[in-house]
């Protein structure tokens, strides 16, 4: 009988295992097999230590330089678009839009890493639910963190391994696990997966508050930020508007937007970061810290990322986001950027205030409130560019302006161009000085917007056969 993928099984067996709850662990948790679940979840400190261990895996190298943590998933999406040009190095196969076959590292990493984190989240949820040492409030908060984390990674799986939800919610999606399992489950559907994602996030938004150990942890604002992205994808625009506003704390744009855009995007303490992945020199991300290790051309790094002429030309000279300068050659290397400063302790942004303002603006547009969309859009534009003028666009032109603003604000951070093209069921055409054009472009609903199911999972799971990749 086939057994569940070994990488997944090893995690599932950690339910009663993992960590030493001393002061050293609270600062730098390391897996061990010496402490039982009852000890881990016997106190809030122990449960927090377990969470700390999980969050460390957001930023550590999982298997390779291009298969590290969350940042690798986002950067692989980034280089699939038209705004960014990747030199032939790490992530170059993603740039070519061909890195999706069942035996490829990108496919195995995205699948295995996501399930690794999902099973950590399941162990956290189960441990807290079964605890006799946690108060009811502590239980609810720990479970809320676990469910938000689980939802976040199921959302990555849904986006990475199938067409977008609005194309057809009945399409097959990766298996769902909410409990400890020793055998593989069958494929689910997008409808089933998104139902769980939304259920988990709604629980988290109700049971969490603004408190957290640090900005790399999940609190209520983070849960709302994830939910806003999910509602963007499913077309729930009233939900997206509400969730985005709550994610940034419902303040005015003037009160929540800062002026530190040119500081290197490597410091989680930035006031505009709602959620990020923190790094320290004693837990160095070495050279797997995309985008920083690829986009920074001023230090010893890969210096592998360039920017499309057409994209650079979208920015005025007075826009603080115009971080571009001349590259080493007048070809695809024509433009480089100082947006990201690389160091071995560079932090990575995951959710920022500006993104949530733009989600709210997009949602207001979709909800028929063009005036409100204009107000939020101009609040951001005028913060970034003192010479900005308020747009008079209406209808589809206004939506296009919002989507362009998302690209200008979030370039190379979270794969925003790919994310928006996929959810709106649009293609991405390579233009201008791209290193590759033609066949490297994506058509609307192109199968290359998603990955095939890993062969290792097919071989290990009795409930999934080779037919799962037919037509993919």
C-alpha positions as CSV (number, residue, x, y, z in Angstrom):
1,X,0.0,0.0,0.0
2,X,1.2,3.5,-0.8
3,X,1.9,5.7,2.2
4,X,1.6,9.4,2.5
5,X,4.5,11.4,1.1
6,X,7.5,10.9,3.5
7,X,8.0,14.7,4.0
8,X,4.5,15.0,5.1
9,X,4.5,11.9,7.3
10,X,7.6,13.0,9.3
11,X,5.7,16.2,10.2
12,X,2.6,14.4,11.2
13,X,4.5,12.2,13.6
14,X,5.7,15.3,15.5
15,X,2.4,15.7,17.3
16,X,3.8,14.7,20.6
17,X,7.3,15.7,20.0
18,X,9.0,18.8,19.4
19,X,10.6,21.3,21.6
20,X,12.5,22.3,24.7
21,X,10.6,25.0,26.5
22,X,13.5,26.7,28.2
23,X,14.5,30.3,27.8
24,X,16.9,29.4,24.9
25,X,14.1,27.8,23.0
26,X,11.9,30.8,23.4
27,X,14.5,32.9,21.7
28,X,15.7,30.3,19.1
29,X,13.5,27.2,19.1
30,X,15.0,24.0,17.8
31,X,13.2,20.7,17.2
32,X,13.9,17.9,19.6
33,X,12.1,14.7,20.6
34,X,12.3,15.1,24.3
35,X,9.2,16.9,25.3
36,X,5.6,15.7,25.1
37,X,2.6,17.5,23.8
38,X,1.2,17.9,27.3
39,X,4.3,19.8,28.3
40,X,4.4,22.0,25.2
41,X,0.7,22.9,25.5
42,X,0.7,23.0,29.3
43,X,1.3,26.7,29.4
44,X,1.0,29.8,27.2
45,X,4.8,30.1,27.1
46,X,5.1,26.5,25.8
47,X,2.5,27.1,23.2
48,X,4.2,30.4,22.2
49,X,7.5,28.5,21.8
50,X,5.8,26.0,19.5
51,X,4.5,29.0,17.4
52,X,8.0,30.5,17.4
53,X,9.4,27.3,15.9
54,X,6.8,27.3,13.2
55,X,7.4,30.9,12.2
56,X,11.1,30.3,12.0
57,X,10.3,28.1,8.9
58,X,8.9,31.1,7.1
59,X,12.5,32.3,6.5
60,X,14.8,29.3,6.7
61,X,16.1,27.4,3.7
62,X,13.8,24.5,3.0
63,X,15.7,22.6,0.3
64,X,17.6,25.0,-2.0
65,X,18.4,28.7,-2.7
66,X,15.3,29.0,-4.9
67,X,13.3,26.7,-2.6
68,X,13.7,28.5,0.8
69,X,10.5,29.7,2.4
70,X,7.5,31.9,1.7
71,X,9.8,34.4,-0.1
72,X,10.7,31.7,-2.7
73,X,7.0,31.2,-3.5
74,X,6.4,34.9,-4.0
75,X,9.6,35.5,-6.0
76,X,8.9,32.6,-8.3
77,X,5.6,34.4,-9.1
78,X,7.3,37.7,-9.4
79,X,9.6,36.6,-12.2
80,X,6.7,35.0,-14.2
81,X,5.4,38.5,-15.1
82,X,6.5,41.3,-17.5
83,X,7.7,43.9,-15.1
84,X,10.7,41.9,-13.8
85,X,13.5,40.4,-15.9
86,X,15.5,37.5,-14.4
87,X,19.0,36.7,-15.5
88,X,19.8,33.0,-16.1
89,X,20.5,31.9,-12.6
90,X,18.3,30.8,-9.7
91,X,14.6,31.3,-10.6
92,X,15.4,31.5,-14.3
93,X,13.2,28.4,-15.1
94,X,10.3,30.2,-13.3
95,X,11.1,33.3,-15.4
96,X,10.7,31.1,-18.5
97,X,7.2,30.0,-17.3
98,X,8.1,26.3,-17.8
99,X,9.1,25.2,-14.3
100,X,6.0,23.1,-13.6
101,X,6.6,19.5,-14.5
102,X,5.9,16.8,-11.8
103,X,9.5,16.0,-11.1
104,X,10.8,19.6,-11.0
105,X,12.1,21.1,-7.8
106,X,9.7,24.1,-7.9
107,X,6.7,21.7,-7.9
108,X,8.0,19.5,-5.1
109,X,9.1,22.4,-3.0
110,X,5.8,24.4,-3.2
111,X,3.8,21.3,-2.5
112,X,5.9,19.8,0.3
113,X,6.7,23.1,2.0
114,X,3.1,24.2,2.1
115,X,2.0,20.8,3.6
116,X,4.9,21.0,6.0
117,X,3.6,24.2,7.3
118,X,0.0,23.1,7.2
119,X,0.8,20.1,9.4
120,X,2.7,22.3,11.8
121,X,-0.5,24.3,12.0
122,X,-2.6,21.2,12.5
123,X,-0.4,20.1,15.3
124,X,-0.7,23.5,16.9
125,X,-4.5,23.5,16.6
126,X,-4.8,19.9,18.0
127,X,-2.4,20.5,20.8
128,X,-4.2,23.6,21.9
129,X,-7.7,22.0,21.6
130,X,-6.6,19.0,23.7
131,X,-4.7,21.1,26.3
132,X,-5.7,21.0,30.0
133,X,-3.2,23.7,30.9
134,X,-4.3,26.6,28.7
135,X,-7.1,29.0,29.6
136,X,-10.1,29.2,27.3
137,X,-8.8,32.6,26.0
138,X,-5.3,31.2,25.4
139,X,-6.8,28.2,23.6
140,X,-8.8,30.4,21.3
141,X,-5.9,32.6,20.5
142,X,-3.5,29.8,19.9
143,X,-6.0,28.0,17.7
144,X,-6.8,31.2,15.9
145,X,-3.1,31.6,15.0
146,X,-3.0,28.0,13.8
147,X,-6.1,28.3,11.7
148,X,-4.9,31.5,10.1
149,X,-1.6,29.8,9.3
150,X,-3.3,26.8,7.9
151,X,-5.6,29.0,5.8
152,X,-2.6,31.0,4.5
153,X,-0.8,27.9,3.2
154,X,-3.9,26.3,1.7
155,X,-4.4,29.5,-0.1
156,X,-0.9,29.2,-1.6
157,X,-1.7,25.6,-2.7
158,X,-5.0,26.7,-4.3
159,X,-3.3,29.5,-6.2
160,X,-0.3,27.3,-7.2
161,X,-1.9,24.0,-8.2
162,X,-5.0,25.0,-10.1
163,X,-6.7,27.7,-12.2
164,X,-8.2,30.6,-10.3
165,X,-11.4,30.0,-8.2
166,X,-13.6,32.2,-10.5
167,X,-12.8,30.1,-13.5
168,X,-14.5,27.0,-12.0
169,X,-14.8,26.3,-8.3
170,X,-15.4,22.6,-9.0
171,X,-11.9,22.0,-10.4
172,X,-9.7,19.6,-8.5
173,X,-7.5,21.1,-5.8
174,X,-4.8,19.5,-3.6
175,X,-5.9,17.2,-0.7
176,X,-7.2,18.7,2.6
177,X,-5.9,17.6,6.0
178,X,-7.3,19.0,9.2
179,X,-6.2,16.2,11.4
180,X,-3.2,13.9,11.9
181,X,-3.1,11.3,9.1
182,X,-0.9,8.4,8.1
183,X,-2.2,8.0,4.6
184,X,-2.8,10.4,1.7
185,X,-6.2,11.9,1.1
186,X,-7.7,12.3,-2.4
187,X,-7.7,15.6,-4.3
188,X,-10.3,18.1,-3.1
189,X,-12.0,20.8,-5.1
190,X,-11.3,24.5,-5.2
191,X,-14.8,25.1,-3.6
192,X,-14.0,22.8,-0.7
193,X,-10.5,24.3,-0.2
194,X,-11.7,27.9,-0.2
195,X,-14.6,27.0,2.1
196,X,-12.0,25.7,4.7
197,X,-9.7,28.7,4.1
198,X,-12.5,31.2,4.7
199,X,-13.9,29.3,7.7
200,X,-10.4,29.2,9.3
201,X,-9.8,32.9,8.7
202,X,-13.2,34.0,10.0
203,X,-12.4,32.0,13.2
204,X,-9.0,33.7,13.5
205,X,-10.4,37.2,13.0
206,X,-13.0,36.7,15.8
207,X,-10.6,35.0,18.3
208,X,-7.4,37.1,17.8
209,X,-6.7,40.7,18.7
210,X,-4.0,43.2,17.9
211,X,-1.5,41.7,20.4
212,X,1.3,39.4,19.3
213,X,4.9,38.5,20.3
214,X,6.4,40.3,17.3
215,X,5.5,41.5,13.8
216,X,6.5,38.1,12.3
217,X,3.6,36.5,14.2
218,X,-0.1,36.4,13.2
219,X,-2.6,38.6,15.0
220,X,-6.1,39.8,14.0
221,X,-4.7,42.4,11.5
222,X,-2.8,39.7,9.7
223,X,-5.7,37.4,9.6
224,X,-7.8,40.2,8.1
225,X,-5.0,40.9,5.5
226,X,-5.0,37.2,4.4
227,X,-8.8,37.2,4.2
228,X,-8.7,40.4,2.1
229,X,-6.5,38.6,-0.5
230,X,-8.8,35.5,-0.4
231,X,-11.9,37.6,-0.9
232,X,-10.2,39.4,-3.9
233,X,-9.7,35.9,-5.4
234,X,-13.2,34.7,-4.8
235,X,-14.9,38.0,-5.9
236,X,-16.4,38.8,-2.4
237,X,-15.9,42.5,-2.8
238,X,-17.9,43.6,0.2
239,X,-15.8,41.2,2.3
240,X,-12.6,42.3,0.7
241,X,-13.3,46.0,1.5
242,X,-14.1,45.3,5.1
243,X,-11.2,42.9,5.7
244,X,-8.6,45.3,4.1
245,X,-9.8,48.2,6.1
246,X,-9.6,46.2,9.4
247,X,-6.2,44.8,8.4
248,X,-4.6,48.3,8.4
249,X,-6.5,49.3,11.5
250,X,-9.1,51.6,9.9
251,X,-7.0,54.7,10.2
252,X,-6.8,57.5,7.7
253,X,-4.2,57.1,4.9
254,X,-2.2,60.0,6.3
255,X,-2.0,58.3,9.7
256,X,-0.9,54.9,8.4
257,X,1.4,55.7,5.5
258,X,5.1,56.5,6.2
259,X,7.9,57.8,4.1
260,X,10.5,55.1,4.4
261,X,10.1,53.6,1.0
262,X,13.8,54.2,0.1
263,X,15.2,52.5,3.1
264,X,15.9,49.1,1.5
265,X,12.7,47.1,2.4
266,X,14.6,44.9,4.8
267,X,13.4,46.1,8.2
268,X,10.3,44.5,9.8
269,X,10.0,47.4,12.2
270,X,8.8,49.7,9.3
271,X,5.5,51.2,10.3
272,X,3.9,50.2,7.1
273,X,4.6,46.5,7.5
274,X,1.5,44.6,8.9
275,X,3.3,41.2,8.7
276,X,6.8,40.3,7.7
277,X,9.4,37.6,8.1
278,X,12.1,38.6,10.5
279,X,15.7,37.6,10.1
280,X,18.8,37.8,12.4
281,X,22.5,37.3,11.8
282,X,22.6,34.3,14.1
283,X,19.8,32.7,11.9
284,X,21.2,34.1,8.6
285,X,19.2,33.7,5.4
286,X,22.6,33.7,3.6
287,X,22.0,34.0,-0.2
288,X,18.5,32.5,-0.4
289,X,16.8,35.7,0.6
290,X,14.9,36.6,-2.5
291,X,14.2,39.3,-3.6
292,X,17.0,41.1,-1.8
293,X,19.8,38.7,-2.8
294,X,18.7,39.0,-6.4
295,X,17.6,42.6,-6.8
296,X,20.4,44.3,-4.9
297,X,23.3,45.2,-7.4
298,X,25.3,47.2,-4.9
299,X,26.6,44.4,-2.7
300,X,28.1,40.9,-3.3
301,X,24.9,39.0,-4.3
302,X,23.4,37.3,-7.3
303,X,22.6,40.7,-9.0
304,X,20.2,38.8,-11.2
305,X,17.1,41.0,-11.3
306,X,16.4,43.7,-13.9
307,X,13.3,45.8,-14.8
308,X,11.4,46.2,-18.0
309,X,11.7,49.5,-19.7
310,X,7.9,49.7,-20.1
311,X,7.5,49.2,-16.4
312,X,10.1,51.8,-15.4
313,X,8.5,54.3,-17.7
314,X,5.3,54.2,-15.6
315,X,7.0,56.2,-12.8
316,X,7.5,59.9,-12.7
317,X,10.9,61.2,-11.6
318,X,9.4,62.6,-8.4
319,X,7.8,59.2,-7.3
320,X,9.7,57.9,-4.3
321,X,9.1,54.4,-5.6
322,X,11.2,55.2,-8.7
323,X,14.3,53.4,-7.4
324,X,15.6,52.6,-10.8
325,X,19.0,53.4,-12.3
326,X,21.0,52.4,-15.3
327,X,22.1,48.8,-15.4
328,X,25.3,47.3,-16.9
329,X,24.2,47.0,-20.5
330,X,21.6,48.5,-22.9
331,X,19.6,45.3,-23.3
332,X,17.5,43.4,-20.8
333,X,19.9,44.6,-18.2
334,X,19.0,48.2,-18.9
335,X,17.4,48.9,-15.5
336,X,18.2,47.9,-11.9
337,X,16.7,49.0,-8.7
338,X,17.8,50.1,-5.2
339,X,14.4,49.1,-3.6
340,X,15.8,46.1,-1.8
341,X,19.0,46.2,0.3
342,X,20.5,42.8,0.8
343,X,22.2,41.6,4.0
344,X,22.3,38.3,5.8
345,X,19.7,39.7,8.2
346,X,17.3,41.3,5.7
347,X,13.7,41.0,6.7
348,X,11.0,40.2,4.1
349,X,7.6,42.0,3.8
350,X,4.5,39.8,3.5
351,X,1.6,42.2,4.0
352,X,1.9,46.0,4.0
353,X,-0.5,48.8,4.7
354,X,-0.3,50.2,1.1
355,X,-1.4,46.9,-0.3
356,X,-4.5,46.9,1.9
357,X,-5.4,50.5,0.9
358,X,-5.3,49.4,-2.7
359,X,-7.4,46.3,-2.0
360,X,-9.9,48.5,-0.4
361,X,-9.8,50.9,-3.3
362,X,-10.3,48.0,-5.8
363,X,-13.1,46.7,-3.7
364,X,-14.8,50.1,-3.5
365,X,-14.6,50.3,-7.3
366,X,-16.1,46.8,-7.6
367,X,-18.8,47.7,-5.1
368,X,-19.8,50.8,-7.2
369,X,-18.2,53.4,-5.0
370,X,-15.9,55.0,-7.6
371,X,-15.6,58.2,-5.5
372,X,-14.3,56.3,-2.5
373,X,-11.9,54.4,-4.8
374,X,-10.5,57.7,-6.1
375,X,-10.0,59.0,-2.7
376,X,-8.0,56.1,-1.4
377,X,-6.0,55.8,-4.7
378,X,-5.0,59.5,-4.6
379,X,-4.1,59.3,-0.9
380,X,-1.5,56.7,-1.7
381,X,-0.3,58.4,-4.9
382,X,0.1,61.8,-3.3
383,X,2.0,60.2,-0.4
384,X,4.4,58.6,-2.9
385,X,4.7,61.5,-5.3
386,X,4.3,65.1,-4.3
387,X,3.4,66.1,-7.9
388,X,0.6,63.5,-8.3
389,X,-2.8,64.7,-9.5
390,X,-6.1,63.1,-8.7
391,X,-7.3,60.8,-11.5
392,X,-10.5,61.4,-13.4
393,X,-10.7,57.9,-14.7
394,X,-14.0,56.1,-14.5
395,X,-15.3,52.6,-15.2
396,X,-12.7,50.1,-16.5
397,X,-10.1,52.7,-16.8
398,X,-10.2,53.3,-13.1
399,X,-9.8,49.6,-12.4
400,X,-6.8,49.5,-14.7
401,X,-5.3,52.4,-12.9
402,X,-5.7,50.7,-9.5
403,X,-4.1,47.5,-10.9
404,X,-1.2,49.5,-12.3
405,X,-0.8,51.2,-8.9
406,X,-0.6,47.8,-7.3
407,X,2.3,46.9,-9.6
408,X,4.1,50.2,-8.9
409,X,3.7,49.9,-5.2
410,X,4.4,46.2,-4.7
411,X,6.9,45.3,-7.4
412,X,9.1,42.3,-6.6
413,X,7.5,41.8,-3.2
414,X,4.6,39.3,-3.5
415,X,4.2,38.5,-7.2
416,X,1.4,41.0,-7.5
417,X,1.4,41.2,-11.3
418,X,1.0,37.4,-11.6
419,X,-1.6,37.3,-8.8
420,X,-3.7,40.0,-10.4
421,X,-3.5,38.5,-13.9
422,X,-4.5,35.1,-12.6
423,X,-7.5,36.2,-10.6
424,X,-8.8,38.4,-13.3
425,X,-8.1,35.6,-15.9
426,X,-5.8,37.7,-18.0
427,X,-2.7,36.9,-19.9
428,X,0.8,38.5,-19.3
429,X,2.5,39.6,-22.5
430,X,6.2,40.0,-22.5
431,X,7.2,43.4,-24.0
432,X,10.0,45.9,-24.5
433,X,13.5,44.7,-23.5
434,X,12.5,41.4,-22.0
435,X,15.1,38.7,-22.2
436,X,12.5,36.3,-23.4
437,X,9.2,37.2,-25.2
438,X,6.9,35.2,-27.4
439,X,6.4,31.7,-26.0
440,X,7.4,32.9,-22.5
441,X,4.2,35.1,-22.4
442,X,1.1,33.8,-20.7
443,X,-2.4,33.7,-22.2
444,X,-5.5,34.2,-20.3
445,X,-6.3,31.0,-18.2
446,X,-3.0,29.6,-19.4
447,X,-2.2,26.2,-17.7
448,X,1.3,27.6,-17.0
449,X,-0.4,29.8,-14.3
450,X,-0.3,26.7,-12.1
451,X,1.9,23.7,-11.4
452,X,1.3,20.0,-11.9
453,X,0.9,17.6,-9.0
454,X,4.4,16.3,-7.9
455,X,5.3,12.8,-9.0
456,X,6.5,12.0,-5.5
457,X,2.9,12.6,-4.2
458,X,1.4,10.5,-6.9
459,X,3.8,7.7,-6.1
460,X,3.2,7.9,-2.4
461,X,-0.6,8.5,-2.3
462,X,-3.0,5.6,-3.0
463,X,-5.8,8.2,-3.7
464,X,-4.0,10.1,-6.4
465,X,-3.0,8.5,-9.8
466,X,-1.0,9.7,-12.8
467,X,-4.3,10.8,-14.4
468,X,-4.4,13.8,-12.1
469,X,-2.0,15.6,-14.4
470,X,-3.9,14.9,-17.6
471,X,-4.9,18.1,-19.4
472,X,-2.7,20.1,-16.9
